Amino acid sequence: MRDFKLEGRLQNGKNNGSNIWVIGDVHGFFITFQKLVEKLQLKENDIVVMIGDLIDRGPRSAQVVNYVKTTKNFYCIRGNHEQMMIDGFKPNKIGFFNQRDLSSVFWYRNGGNTTESSYIRQYKNNLDMVLSKASDDVDWMNNLPTEIVLDDWRFVHAGYDQNHDVEDQDESNHMWVREQFYTSRKPIDPNRTIIFGHTVTFIDLHKDDSKAGLVWSSEVILDDGRPMAIGIDTCLYHPKSNNPVLSAYNIQTNEVIYQNLITD
């Protein structure tokens, strides 16, 4: 799913010299996210694109979603955790989940429980408001693009299957694929660098503990000298991470800004 109006706005912004920052998987760590945004020193025409997985795991998913939804020049791609909320949100008189529904149980076990708790805190235990706000957010998530295509960049949460043409791939690839994407030994898109999250960099990409917390660049190079892909999920939430970091990548300047996890 693409948003052509958004793509036009981003391409015009890049052409006009605006900074376009892409931020990795936040997973509910709102305070860390706020600190990173402060470091970006955004100007009026700068744009921020979230790479997906705003929610689950961390303590303040509801705040992250509300901020991205309501802040000028912030946009988002749908990640697999947003898709889990879309599929698993089964509101009832006691909460978000239906324990007999497989998609609901799946989301609960993959961080949905912390997201539910964040909505309850955010909206002061008012269950009607909690469910109403969450339902509105689910509708918003369901309309998010699963990829953004510019003249020389692609933004996607997870990636693309290397065995199929990059165009018109199933949305499940955009949100879930791993090895079939980043192990490619040839460019997935010969004209565009793909910036993505989803796969934590130090375990599956760098495979080097000394590079924990750093973005990853593919060794496969496009004709213009840029990497095939850049991974920016620098493990803000991962049980094996020894340096949890949130990252922002500027496609205008290739600058990277990092923020270490702030627990709250």
C-alpha positions as CSV (number, residue, x, y, z in Angstrom):
1,M,0.0,0.0,0.0
2,R,1.4,3.4,-1.1
3,D,0.4,7.0,-0.3
4,F,1.2,8.8,-3.5
5,K,0.3,12.2,-2.1
6,L,2.8,11.7,0.8
7,E,5.5,10.4,-1.6
8,G,5.1,13.6,-3.6
9,R,5.4,15.7,-0.5
10,L,8.5,13.9,0.6
11,Q,10.1,14.1,-2.9
12,N,9.4,17.8,-3.1
13,G,10.9,18.3,0.3
14,K,14.0,16.5,-0.6
15,N,14.3,18.3,-3.9
16,N,14.0,21.6,-2.0
17,G,16.7,20.8,0.5
18,S,14.6,19.9,3.5
19,N,16.0,17.4,5.9
20,I,14.1,14.1,5.8
21,W,14.8,12.0,8.9
22,V,13.8,8.3,9.1
23,I,13.5,7.0,12.7
24,G,13.8,3.3,13.6
25,D,11.5,1.1,15.7
26,V,10.4,2.9,18.8
27,H,8.4,0.1,20.5
28,G,6.7,2.3,23.0
29,F,9.7,4.1,24.5
30,F,8.3,7.6,24.3
31,I,10.9,9.4,26.5
32,T,13.8,8.0,24.4
33,F,11.9,9.0,21.3
34,Q,11.3,12.5,22.6
35,K,15.0,12.9,23.4
36,L,16.0,11.8,19.9
37,V,13.6,14.2,18.3
38,E,15.1,17.1,20.3
39,K,18.5,16.1,19.0
40,L,17.3,16.5,15.4
41,Q,16.7,20.2,15.9
42,L,13.9,20.2,13.3
43,K,13.3,23.2,11.2
44,E,9.9,24.3,9.9
45,N,10.1,22.3,6.6
46,D,11.9,19.2,7.9
47,I,10.1,15.9,7.7
48,V,10.2,12.8,9.9
49,V,9.1,9.4,8.7
50,M,8.7,6.6,11.3
51,I,9.7,3.2,9.9
52,G,7.0,1.4,11.9
53,D,6.6,-0.5,15.2
54,L,5.7,2.5,17.2
55,I,4.1,0.2,19.7
56,D,4.5,-2.9,22.0
57,R,7.2,-3.8,24.5
58,G,7.9,-0.4,26.0
59,P,5.7,1.4,28.5
60,R,4.2,4.3,26.5
61,S,2.9,3.1,23.2
62,A,-0.3,5.2,23.4
63,Q,1.8,8.4,23.8
64,V,4.1,7.5,20.9
65,V,1.1,6.9,18.6
66,N,-0.6,10.1,19.7
67,Y,2.5,12.2,19.1
68,V,3.1,10.8,15.6
69,K,-0.6,11.2,14.7
70,T,-0.8,14.8,15.8
71,T,2.6,16.4,15.1
72,K,3.1,18.4,11.9
73,N,5.4,16.9,9.4
74,F,5.6,13.5,11.1
75,Y,4.5,10.4,9.1
76,C,4.6,6.7,9.6
77,I,4.9,3.4,7.7
78,R,2.9,0.4,9.0
79,G,5.0,-2.2,10.7
80,N,4.2,-5.7,11.8
81,H,3.4,-4.6,15.3
82,E,0.8,-2.1,14.0
83,Q,-0.6,-5.0,11.9
84,M,-0.8,-7.1,15.0
85,M,-2.8,-4.4,16.7
86,I,-5.1,-4.1,13.7
87,D,-5.7,-7.9,13.7
88,G,-5.6,-8.5,17.4
89,F,-7.6,-5.6,18.9
90,K,-10.8,-7.1,20.0
91,P,-12.4,-4.6,22.3
92,N,-14.8,-5.8,25.0
93,K,-16.1,-4.6,28.4
94,I,-12.9,-5.6,30.1
95,G,-10.2,-4.6,27.7
96,F,-8.5,-5.1,24.3
97,F,-8.3,-8.9,24.0
98,N,-10.3,-12.0,23.3
99,Q,-8.5,-15.0,24.7
100,R,-10.2,-17.3,22.2
101,D,-9.1,-15.4,19.2
102,L,-5.7,-16.4,17.8
103,S,-4.8,-13.0,16.4
104,S,-5.7,-11.4,19.7
105,V,-3.6,-13.9,21.7
106,F,-0.7,-13.5,19.3
107,W,-0.6,-9.8,19.7
108,Y,-1.0,-10.0,23.5
109,R,2.0,-12.3,23.7
110,N,4.2,-10.1,21.5
111,G,3.8,-6.9,23.4
112,G,0.1,-6.1,23.1
113,N,-0.3,-6.4,26.9
114,T,2.1,-3.4,27.4
115,T,0.3,-1.4,24.8
116,E,-3.1,-2.0,26.5
117,S,-1.6,-0.9,29.8
118,S,-0.2,2.3,28.2
119,Y,-3.7,3.2,26.9
120,I,-5.2,2.6,30.3
121,R,-2.6,5.0,31.9
122,Q,-2.8,7.6,29.2
123,Y,-6.6,7.9,29.4
124,K,-6.9,7.7,33.2
125,N,-8.6,4.2,33.5
126,N,-11.7,5.5,31.7
127,L,-12.5,2.3,29.8
128,D,-14.9,3.9,27.3
129,M,-12.2,6.5,26.4
130,V,-9.5,3.9,26.3
131,L,-11.4,1.7,23.8
132,S,-12.5,4.7,21.8
133,K,-9.0,6.1,21.4
134,A,-7.5,2.7,20.7
135,S,-10.1,2.1,18.0
136,D,-9.4,5.4,16.4
137,D,-5.7,4.5,16.4
138,V,-6.4,1.2,14.8
139,D,-8.2,2.9,12.0
140,W,-5.3,5.3,11.5
141,M,-2.8,2.4,11.5
142,N,-4.9,0.5,8.9
143,N,-4.5,3.4,6.5
144,L,-0.8,3.8,6.8
145,P,1.3,2.9,3.8
146,T,3.5,-0.2,3.9
147,E,6.1,1.3,1.7
148,I,7.2,4.8,0.4
149,V,8.9,5.1,-3.0
150,L,11.0,8.1,-3.9
151,D,13.3,8.8,-6.9
152,D,16.3,7.2,-5.2
153,W,15.0,5.8,-1.9
154,R,12.5,3.2,-0.6
155,F,11.3,3.2,2.9
156,V,9.8,0.0,4.2
157,H,9.4,-1.6,7.6
158,A,10.8,-5.1,6.9
159,G,11.9,-5.4,3.3
160,Y,11.2,-7.3,0.1
161,D,11.5,-10.8,-1.1
162,Q,14.7,-11.0,-3.3
163,N,13.2,-13.7,-5.5
164,H,10.4,-11.5,-6.8
165,D,10.2,-8.1,-8.6
166,V,10.3,-5.3,-6.0
167,E,7.2,-3.8,-7.4
168,D,3.8,-5.0,-6.3
169,Q,5.0,-7.4,-3.6
170,D,2.5,-8.5,-1.0
171,E,2.2,-6.3,2.0
172,S,3.2,-9.2,4.3
173,N,6.7,-8.9,2.8
174,H,6.8,-5.2,3.5
175,M,6.0,-5.9,7.2
176,W,7.5,-9.3,8.0
177,V,10.3,-10.5,5.6
178,R,13.8,-11.0,7.0
179,E,16.4,-13.3,5.5
180,Q,14.8,-13.3,2.0
181,F,15.6,-9.6,1.9
182,Y,18.8,-8.7,3.6
183,T,20.8,-11.7,2.4
184,S,20.4,-10.7,-1.2
185,R,23.7,-10.6,-3.1
186,K,22.3,-8.3,-5.8
187,P,20.4,-5.0,-5.6
188,I,16.7,-5.5,-4.9
189,D,16.0,-2.2,-6.5
190,P,18.9,-1.1,-8.8
191,N,17.9,2.6,-8.6
192,R,17.0,3.0,-4.9
193,T,18.6,2.4,-1.5
194,I,16.1,0.7,0.8
195,I,16.0,2.0,4.4
196,F,14.3,-0.4,6.8
197,G,13.7,-1.5,10.4
198,H,12.3,-4.7,11.8
199,T,15.5,-6.7,11.9
200,V,17.8,-5.7,14.7
201,T,21.2,-4.8,13.4
202,F,23.7,-6.4,15.7
203,I,22.3,-9.9,15.8
204,D,21.2,-10.6,12.2
205,L,23.0,-7.9,10.2
206,H,26.3,-6.9,11.7
207,K,26.7,-10.2,13.6
208,D,29.2,-8.5,15.7
209,D,28.5,-7.4,19.3
210,S,31.0,-4.6,19.0
211,K,28.7,-3.0,16.5
212,A,25.6,-3.1,18.8
213,G,23.7,0.1,18.5
214,L,24.9,1.1,15.1
215,V,23.0,1.2,11.8
216,W,23.9,-1.3,9.1
217,S,24.7,-0.8,5.5
218,S,24.6,-3.6,2.9
219,E,27.8,-4.6,1.2
220,V,25.9,-4.8,-2.0
221,I,26.4,-1.5,-3.9
222,L,24.2,0.2,-6.4
223,D,25.7,1.7,-9.6
224,D,25.7,5.1,-8.0
225,G,27.9,3.9,-5.2
226,R,25.2,3.8,-2.5
227,P,24.4,0.7,-0.5
228,M,21.5,-1.5,-1.5
229,A,19.9,-1.2,1.9
230,I,20.4,0.5,5.3
231,G,19.0,-1.1,8.5
232,I,18.1,1.3,11.3
233,D,16.5,-1.0,13.9
234,T,19.4,-0.5,16.4
235,C,17.8,-2.7,19.1
236,L,15.9,-0.2,21.3
237,Y,14.0,-3.2,22.4
238,H,15.6,-6.6,22.2
239,P,16.2,-9.0,25.1
240,K,19.7,-9.8,24.0
241,S,20.7,-6.2,23.2
242,N,23.7,-4.9,25.1
243,N,23.4,-1.4,23.8
244,P,19.8,-0.4,23.2
245,V,19.6,2.6,20.9
246,L,17.1,4.5,18.8
247,S,18.4,5.9,15.5
248,A,17.5,8.5,13.0
249,Y,18.9,8.6,9.5
250,N,18.9,11.8,7.3
251,I,18.5,10.8,3.6
252,Q,19.4,14.4,2.6
253,T,22.8,14.3,4.3
254,N,23.4,10.7,5.3
255,E,23.9,11.8,8.9
256,V,22.9,9.4,11.7
257,I,21.9,10.5,15.1
258,Y,21.6,8.1,18.0
259,Q,19.8,8.1,21.4
260,N,20.5,5.5,24.1
261,L,17.5,4.0,25.8
262,I,16.0,5.9,28.7
263,T,14.0,3.6,30.9
264,D,10.9,5.0,32.6
